[in-house]
Amino acid sequence: MRYLACLALVAFAPACGDAADPQPDAAVPDAAAPPDTKLVPVCEHASALCAKLAECAPFLLAAGYGDLAGCADRLFKVCTAESQSAGSGMTLANILACEAALATATCADVYANNVPGCVFRGTYPDGATCGDSSQCASGLCRHAGDLCGVCAPKGAAGAPCPSGGNEECQTGLVCGSGKTCAAPAPLGGACDDATAPCLPGSFCTSAKTCALTVAAGQVCPGAYFNVGDGTLCLGAGSATSPQLATQLGVAGKGETCGLAPATGSPPTLCAPGSVAACKASSSSIQLFGMPTDGTCLALTQDGYTCDASRPPCLAGAQCIAGTCQIPSGRYCE
């Protein structure tokens, strides 16, 4: 299960589609019928990740899920779908072990992909067809953009991580901006965004060392976006040219969003959904992988029609056979 994937910038994928309202399908194939949530009450423990997000990355929680309740609801549904996949390692014992691991993990551990107790390993060997990572003995189902993937080993340092997610890398490694697995740089250590990235809460300075970010309203030490607390600096400030850290806000459907909205309003992203829900305007450019100006869309709900012309699916869901659904090994059996 991708419990920790939402702590990476994959939650800030570019927007796709326009503002057309999604339409429900007339019928959903039996193979895509929603899983029976009554079978896995243990998935209620998935909310432990939400509590960790609230502790370590409150802005990411708000931008991706809206609030704790929204996060718990989405992760419960993802957990339920994956736990009912053939060969899944999403068992009672493993979910409780993950909950215990999260209780003792530091925020640095979570950011650094260093919570091995939350890697769910199934019974499928490398090379087997899979629908989600919990089915694989390696803990990784590599999809390459397809609905069904192949179980594969997690990448060592220097190995590619095409999806941009930390789950493709071995424990303790993260997926850098160059989409290769890398050991994160420590505070004060030498850094490079592609091969030795700094963890959230720090950034790679022009001198190529990791330094702490600052709170909103303080003078910017450099250019960065802190996904944990939602603070943004567009460049270094000084006594003669103050450049202060800005706190990003969140907006709803139809409201202005972006890092530098044309309306002159403060930098704002959409919640829930973050960048994925911010439809860039014709004059917008990209900064830190996010639009400078746009309008918030409503994400497409589970069970509704999806395609390239519509807003993306809710967190944890994909466009499967033309419908937004939570991926599961059930589709690949």
C-alpha positions as a Python dict, from the first residue, in 0.01 Angstrom:
ca = {
    (1, 'M'): (0, 0, 0),
    (2, 'R'): (124, 347, -79),
    (3, 'Y'): (89, 474, 279),
    (4, 'L'): (401, 688, 250),
    (5, 'A'): (382, 786, -116),
    (6, 'C'): (165, 1088, -34),
    (7, 'L'): (457, 1232, 164),
    (8, 'A'): (644, 1277, -164),
    (9, 'L'): (570, 1539, -427),
    (10, 'V'): (369, 1289, -627),
    (11, 'A'): (74, 1451, -454),
    (12, 'F'): (153, 1759, -662),
    (13, 'A'): (115, 1612, -1010),
    (14, 'P'): (32, 1856, -1292),
    (15, 'A'): (-334, 1917, -1363),
    (16, 'C'): (-498, 1727, -1649),
    (17, 'G'): (-837, 1795, -1801),
    (18, 'D'): (-1071, 2091, -1797),
    (19, 'A'): (-1352, 2204, -1572),
    (20, 'A'): (-1622, 1985, -1730),
    (21, 'D'): (-1843, 1825, -1465),
    (22, 'P'): (-1782, 1449, -1433),
    (23, 'Q'): (-2067, 1216, -1525),
    (24, 'P'): (-2151, 887, -1348),
    (25, 'D'): (-2123, 567, -1548),
    (26, 'A'): (-2447, 393, -1634),
    (27, 'A'): (-2296, 67, -1518),
    (28, 'V'): (-1970, -46, -1363),
    (29, 'P'): (-1833, -388, -1466),
    (30, 'D'): (-1858, -660, -1201),
    (31, 'A'): (-1478, -686, -1191),
    (32, 'A'): (-1465, -322, -1084),
    (33, 'A'): (-1732, -347, -814),
    (34, 'P'): (-1628, -176, -491),
    (35, 'P'): (-1471, -410, -234),
    (36, 'D'): (-1670, -505, 76),
    (37, 'T'): (-1544, -270, 348),
    (38, 'K'): (-1707, -483, 617),
    (39, 'L'): (-1448, -755, 554),
    (40, 'V'): (-1151, -552, 672),
    (41, 'P'): (-1235, -341, 977),
    (42, 'V'): (-862, -343, 1057),
    (43, 'C'): (-822, -87, 777),
    (44, 'E'): (-955, 169, 1022),
    (45, 'H'): (-598, 166, 1153),
    (46, 'A'): (-493, 335, 827),
    (47, 'S'): (-577, 662, 1002),
    (48, 'A'): (-240, 630, 1181),
    (49, 'L'): (-79, 766, 864),
    (50, 'C'): (-317, 1062, 871),
    (51, 'A'): (-214, 1140, 1228),
    (52, 'K'): (151, 1128, 1118),
    (53, 'L'): (77, 1361, 828),
    (54, 'A'): (-91, 1605, 1068),
    (55, 'E'): (223, 1597, 1283),
    (56, 'C'): (487, 1617, 1010),
    (57, 'A'): (319, 1775, 708),
    (58, 'P'): (1, 1961, 803),
    (59, 'F'): (-7, 2153, 476),
    (60, 'L'): (23, 1833, 272),
    (61, 'L'): (-263, 1684, 472),
    (62, 'A'): (-485, 1987, 407),
    (63, 'A'): (-389, 2017, 40),
    (64, 'G'): (-419, 1648, -43),
    (65, 'Y'): (-714, 1540, 173),
    (66, 'G'): (-880, 1849, 318),
    (67, 'D'): (-864, 1736, 681),
    (68, 'L'): (-804, 1434, 907),
    (69, 'A'): (-1149, 1291, 838),
    (70, 'G'): (-1101, 1315, 462),
    (71, 'C'): (-760, 1151, 487),
    (72, 'A'): (-889, 866, 704),
    (73, 'D'): (-1178, 802, 465),
    (74, 'R'): (-953, 783, 156),
    (75, 'L'): (-688, 565, 317),
    (76, 'F'): (-953, 330, 456),
    (77, 'K'): (-1085, 276, 104),
    (78, 'V'): (-737, 226, -44),
    (79, 'C'): (-644, -18, 232),
    (80, 'T'): (-969, -210, 184),
    (81, 'A'): (-918, -247, -191),
    (82, 'E'): (-556, -361, -160),
    (83, 'S'): (-617, -598, 133),
    (84, 'Q'): (-858, -796, -86),
    (85, 'S'): (-600, -845, -363),
    (86, 'A'): (-472, -1200, -409),
    (87, 'G'): (-143, -1256, -226),
    (88, 'S'): (-169, -925, -43),
    (89, 'G'): (54, -851, 254),
    (90, 'M'): (-211, -611, 383),
    (91, 'T'): (-290, -834, 681),
    (92, 'L'): (-403, -757, 1035),
    (93, 'A'): (-58, -823, 1176),
    (94, 'N'): (120, -611, 916),
    (95, 'I'): (-119, -317, 943),
    (96, 'L'): (-83, -315, 1322),
    (97, 'A'): (295, -336, 1283),
    (98, 'C'): (285, -31, 1055),
    (99, 'E'): (73, 158, 1307),
    (100, 'A'): (329, 79, 1578),
    (101, 'A'): (618, 180, 1352),
    (102, 'L'): (455, 514, 1274),
    (103, 'A'): (404, 583, 1644),
    (104, 'T'): (780, 575, 1707),
    (105, 'A'): (906, 710, 1373),
    (106, 'T'): (1036, 1065, 1355),
    (107, 'C'): (924, 1305, 1084),
    (108, 'A'): (1272, 1273, 934),
    (109, 'D'): (1222, 894, 917),
    (110, 'V'): (894, 938, 733),
    (111, 'Y'): (1033, 1194, 489),
    (112, 'A'): (1341, 978, 428),
    (113, 'N'): (1138, 666, 340),
    (114, 'N'): (1284, 503, 649),
    (115, 'V'): (983, 327, 805),
    (116, 'P'): (1036, -36, 691),
    (117, 'G'): (747, -154, 909),
    (118, 'C'): (509, 14, 664),
    (119, 'V'): (632, -170, 355),
    (120, 'F'): (365, -433, 291),
    (121, 'R'): (513, -744, 129),
    (122, 'G'): (292, -1008, -35),
    (123, 'T'): (355, -1348, -186),
    (124, 'Y'): (409, -1267, -555),
    (125, 'P'): (769, -1307, -682),
    (126, 'D'): (953, -1061, -905),
    (127, 'G'): (818, -1081, -1259),
    (128, 'A'): (461, -1172, -1156),
    (129, 'T'): (168, -963, -1280),
    (130, 'C'): (31, -742, -1003),
    (131, 'G'): (-222, -470, -943),
    (132, 'D'): (-74, -310, -631),
    (133, 'S'): (251, -324, -439),
    (134, 'S'): (112, -510, -136),
    (135, 'Q'): (90, -825, -354),
    (136, 'C'): (465, -837, -420),
    (137, 'A'): (731, -997, -201),
    (138, 'S'): (953, -700, -287),
    (139, 'G'): (687, -448, -181),
    (140, 'L'): (682, -290, -529),
    (141, 'C'): (447, -334, -823),
    (142, 'R'): (600, -136, -1110),
    (143, 'H'): (320, -11, -1338),
    (144, 'A'): (495, 200, -1603),
    (145, 'G'): (165, 380, -1665),
    (146, 'D'): (-41, 62, -1711),
    (147, 'L'): (-328, -65, -1497),
    (148, 'C'): (-152, -393, -1425),
    (149, 'G'): (217, -399, -1341),
    (150, 'V'): (498, -640, -1266),
    (151, 'C'): (652, -718, -927),
    (152, 'A'): (1005, -578, -923),
    (153, 'P'): (1284, -515, -671),
    (154, 'K'): (1303, -173, -513),
    (155, 'G'): (1578, 44, -655),
    (156, 'A'): (1922, 90, -504),
    (157, 'A'): (2099, 428, -511),
    (158, 'G'): (2121, 547, -871),
    (159, 'A'): (1837, 324, -995),
    (160, 'P'): (1547, 491, -1179),
    (161, 'C'): (1221, 573, -1001),
    (162, 'P'): (1005, 669, -1302),
    (163, 'S'): (687, 749, -1108),
    (164, 'G'): (869, 998, -886),
    (165, 'G'): (755, 809, -574),
    (166, 'N'): (975, 698, -286),
    (167, 'E'): (810, 356, -281),
    (168, 'E'): (1018, 261, -586),
    (169, 'C'): (1338, 298, -380),
    (170, 'Q'): (1491, 83, -108),
    (171, 'T'): (1435, 178, 256),
    (172, 'G'): (1625, 495, 345),
    (173, 'L'): (1641, 621, -14),
    (174, 'V'): (1419, 881, -178),
    (175, 'C'): (1332, 961, -539),
    (176, 'G'): (1521, 1278, -637),
    (177, 'S'): (1417, 1539, -891),
    (178, 'G'): (1605, 1348, -1161),
    (179, 'K'): (1382, 1045, -1087),
    (180, 'T'): (1666, 833, -954),
    (181, 'C'): (1688, 679, -607),
    (182, 'A'): (1926, 863, -377),
    (183, 'A'): (2025, 895, -13),
    (184, 'P'): (1890, 1223, 123),
    (185, 'A'): (2146, 1481, 230),
    (186, 'P'): (2166, 1568, 603),
    (187, 'L'): (2123, 1919, 737),
    (188, 'G'): (2448, 2103, 663),
    (189, 'G'): (2560, 1832, 421),
    (190, 'A'): (2639, 1861, 52),
    (191, 'C'): (2325, 1841, -161),
    (192, 'D'): (2194, 1818, -513),
    (193, 'D'): (1822, 1805, -588),
    (194, 'A'): (1866, 1515, -829),
    (195, 'T'): (2127, 1294, -659),
    (196, 'A'): (2137, 1407, -293),
    (197, 'P'): (1812, 1590, -216),
    (198, 'C'): (1736, 1773, 107),
    (199, 'L'): (1436, 1654, 309),
    (200, 'P'): (1126, 1873, 358),
    (201, 'G'): (1197, 2135, 620),
    (202, 'S'): (1532, 2206, 458),
    (203, 'F'): (1643, 2310, 111),
    (204, 'C'): (1952, 2302, -111),
    (205, 'T'): (2119, 2645, -103),
    (206, 'S'): (2313, 2808, -384),
    (207, 'A'): (2624, 2684, -202),
    (208, 'K'): (2487, 2330, -239),
    (209, 'T'): (2437, 2255, 130),
    (210, 'C'): (2112, 2171, 310),
    (211, 'A'): (1981, 2455, 527),
    (212, 'L'): (1665, 2495, 732),
    (213, 'T'): (1360, 2665, 585),
    (214, 'V'): (1201, 2952, 778),
    (215, 'A'): (852, 3028, 903),
    (216, 'A'): (612, 3254, 713),
    (217, 'G'): (699, 3621, 754),
    (218, 'Q'): (1071, 3564, 808),
    (219, 'V'): (1340, 3669, 559),
    (220, 'C'): (1389, 3402, 291),
    (221, 'P'): (1727, 3226, 295),
    (222, 'G'): (1679, 3105, -65),
    (223, 'A'): (1426, 2971, -316),
    (224, 'Y'): (1219, 2669, -210),
    (225, 'F'): (874, 2528, -143),
    (226, 'N'): (831, 2346, 189),
    (227, 'V'): (567, 2081, 130),
    (228, 'G'): (543, 2013, 504),
    (229, 'D'): (420, 2349, 627),
    (230, 'G'): (327, 2514, 296),
    (231, 'T'): (577, 2799, 311),
    (232, 'L'): (720, 2941, -11),
    (233, 'C'): (1028, 3149, -88),
    (234, 'L'): (1093, 3269, -443),
    (235, 'G'): (1447, 3384, -367),
    (236, 'A'): (1688, 3497, -97),
    (237, 'G'): (1608, 3818, 86),
    (238, 'S'): (1836, 4074, 243),
    (239, 'A'): (1820, 4380, 467),
    (240, 'T'): (1796, 4610, 166),
    (241, 'S'): (1568, 4386, -37),
    (242, 'P'): (1344, 4190, 201),
    (243, 'Q'): (1197, 3875, 53),
    (244, 'L'): (971, 3718, 312),
    (245, 'A'): (853, 3359, 331),
    (246, 'T'): (486, 3328, 232),
    (247, 'Q'): (228, 3089, 373),
    (248, 'L'): (31, 2920, 95),
    (249, 'G'): (-343, 2913, 143),
    (250, 'V'): (-602, 2663, 19),
    (251, 'A'): (-909, 2726, -196),
    (252, 'G'): (-1219, 2542, -315),
    (253, 'K'): (-1386, 2472, -650),
    (254, 'G'): (-1408, 2778, -874),
    (255, 'E'): (-1172, 2988, -663),
    (256, 'T'): (-840, 3137, -776),
    (257, 'C'): (-528, 2928, -720),
    (258, 'G'): (-158, 2940, -806),
    (259, 'L'): (174, 3062, -674),
    (260, 'A'): (132, 3415, -817),
    (261, 'P'): (-235, 3463, -913),
    (262, 'A'): (-312, 3736, -1167),
    (263, 'T'): (-572, 3870, -922),
    (264, 'G'): (-291, 3965, -685),
    (265, 'S'): (-428, 3732, -415),
    (266, 'P'): (-182, 3533, -198),
    (267, 'P'): (-29, 3207, -327),
    (268, 'T'): (-302, 2945, -302),
    (269, 'L'): (-348, 2578, -388),
    (270, 'C'): (-667, 2373, -402),
    (271, 'A'): (-792, 2143, -128),
    (272, 'P'): (-840, 1862, -147),
    (273, 'G'): (-628, 1781, -449),
    (274, 'S'): (-354, 2045, -442),
    (275, 'V'): (-184, 2110, -779),
    (276, 'A'): (-378, 1833, -948),
    (277, 'A'): (-694, 2042, -900),
    (278, 'C'): (-545, 2379, -1005),
    (279, 'K'): (-629, 2433, -1374),
    (280, 'A'): (-360, 2661, -1515),
    (281, 'S'): (-471, 2976, -1699),
    (282, 'S'): (-345, 3054, -2049),
    (283, 'S'): (-92, 3302, -1908),
    (284, 'S'): (35, 3073, -1631),
    (285, 'I'): (387, 2939, -1606),
    (286, 'Q'): (523, 2659, -1387),
    (287, 'L'): (727, 2720, -1071),
    (288, 'F'): (837, 2430, -850),
    (289, 'G'): (616, 2214, -1074),
    (290, 'M'): (308, 2422, -990),
    (291, 'P'): (108, 2679, -1194),
    (292, 'T'): (143, 3048, -1113),
    (293, 'D'): (-221, 3124, -1192),
    (294, 'G'): (-536, 2916, -1234),
    (295, 'T'): (-878, 2809, -1107),
    (296, 'C'): (-962, 2523, -870),
    (297, 'L'): (-1147, 2226, -1019),
    (298, 'A'): (-1352, 1965, -836),
    (299, 'L'): (-1172, 1630, -862),
    (300, 'T'): (-1360, 1341, -1022),
    (301, 'Q'): (-1534, 1119, -766),
    (302, 'D'): (-1496, 741, -748),
    (303, 'G'): (-1723, 565, -997),
    (304, 'Y'): (-1747, 864, -1233),
    (305, 'T'): (-1629, 886, -1591),
    (306, 'C'): (-1269, 994, -1642),
    (307, 'D'): (-1056, 1077, -1944),
    (308, 'A'): (-793, 1327, -2053),
    (309, 'S'): (-1055, 1602, -2091),
    (310, 'R'): (-1179, 1581, -1731),
    (311, 'P'): (-1037, 1668, -1388),
    (312, 'P'): (-819, 1400, -1225),
    (313, 'C'): (-951, 1139, -981),
    (314, 'L'): (-949, 1174, -604),
    (315, 'A'): (-635, 1085, -409),
    (316, 'G'): (-563, 712, -422),
    (317, 'A'): (-778, 651, -733),
    (318, 'Q'): (-686, 609, -1099),
    (319, 'C'): (-873, 624, -1429),
    (320, 'I'): (-944, 252, -1483),
    (321, 'A'): (-1145, 145, -1789),
    (322, 'G'): (-1285, 498, -1815),
    (323, 'T'): (-1393, 521, -1451),
    (324, 'C'): (-1220, 664, -1143),
    (325, 'Q'): (-1147, 366, -919),
    (326, 'I'): (-901, 269, -648),
    (327, 'P'): (-649, 31, -809),
    (328, 'S'): (-642, -325, -686),
    (329, 'G'): (-500, -662, -780),
    (330, 'R'): (-859, -769, -844),
    (331, 'Y'): (-835, -604, -1185),
    (332, 'C'): (-531, -807, -1284),
    (333, 'E'): (-628, -1161, -1179),
}
